[in-house]
Amino acid sequence: MTGTVLSGVLIVVGSTVAAILGLLCVARWRPRWRHEGHNDVMGVFFSMVGVLYGILLAFVVVIVWGDFADAGSTTTTEVTRISNLARDAQVFPQAARDRIENQLVAYTSSVAKDEWPTMAHGQSSPITARKYEAIWNEYYRFKPKTDQARSFYDESLSRLNELGEARRQRLLSSDTKVPLPLWVLLIGGFALTVGFTYLFKMDSLRKQAVAVGSIAALSAFVLFLVYALEHPFSGDVKVSAAPYTQLVSQWSGPAGGQQTGVVAWSR
């Protein structure tokens, strides 16, 4: 069982058990808190608390999922820019083209091997940063001499800047997290919502325990979902580095550029 799955099971099961035990404790030691005559009044308050907490949960889930999806989109954009740079370099003289291609491959490989593990902690990789700078150095070094080369060189500089923007957005996405005050509000709202269910009295304590456990389990699962998605590059639920490794494999395969003289990268 993976770490994220185990954490999810512990959070959901632990919250459900704690909620049911809380109900049993109130029913045993504070029976006066539970009275059928209070059900109508408490139902109004519970509805208000439940709706407000439901809106809060939905808002946070939408925001966190949006950030997670944006992180995945950013990686796709970065890989596309690398592919475009490799394609545009085909019109350059072979020596310059080979140097640029080699730096692009080295950077792409380093993102997957070196930077992906560091992004799990919200940090960039110094190794990958140096390989990114090496790409720029190759473009600084190259001086186009034909109109065609100058045209593609100017376009490549634009794409290189776009690559830098995508890289920066990816690194910023790796450090996103739900603020601590919001976590306090989410957990406090969970406790308050479940606590209100203790004040109702049903004809069967077992039925009420099932209802309380269901509310607690569902709410806890949503909280776990927020926890699992707030860091897009860590845990088992994360953005994959597969686009980068696939791009490197495409370069290194039987149809790769090093064997044919033409980069086998697709836009």
Protein Blocks (a to p, Z undefined) as FASTA:
>chain_A
ZZklmmmmmmmmmmmmmmmmmmmmmmmmmmmlpcfklmmmmmmmmmmmmmmmmmmmmmmm
mmmmmmmmmmmmmmmmmmmmmmmmmmmmmmpcfklmmmmmmmmmmmmmmmmmmmmmmmmn
opacfklmmmmmmmmmmmmmpccfbfklmmmmmmmmmmmmmmmmmmmmmmmmmmgccdfk
lmmmmmmmmmmmmmmmmmpccfblklmmmmmmmmmmmmmmmmmmmmmmmpmkgcjbdcdf
klmmmmmmmmmmmklmklnopacbdZZ
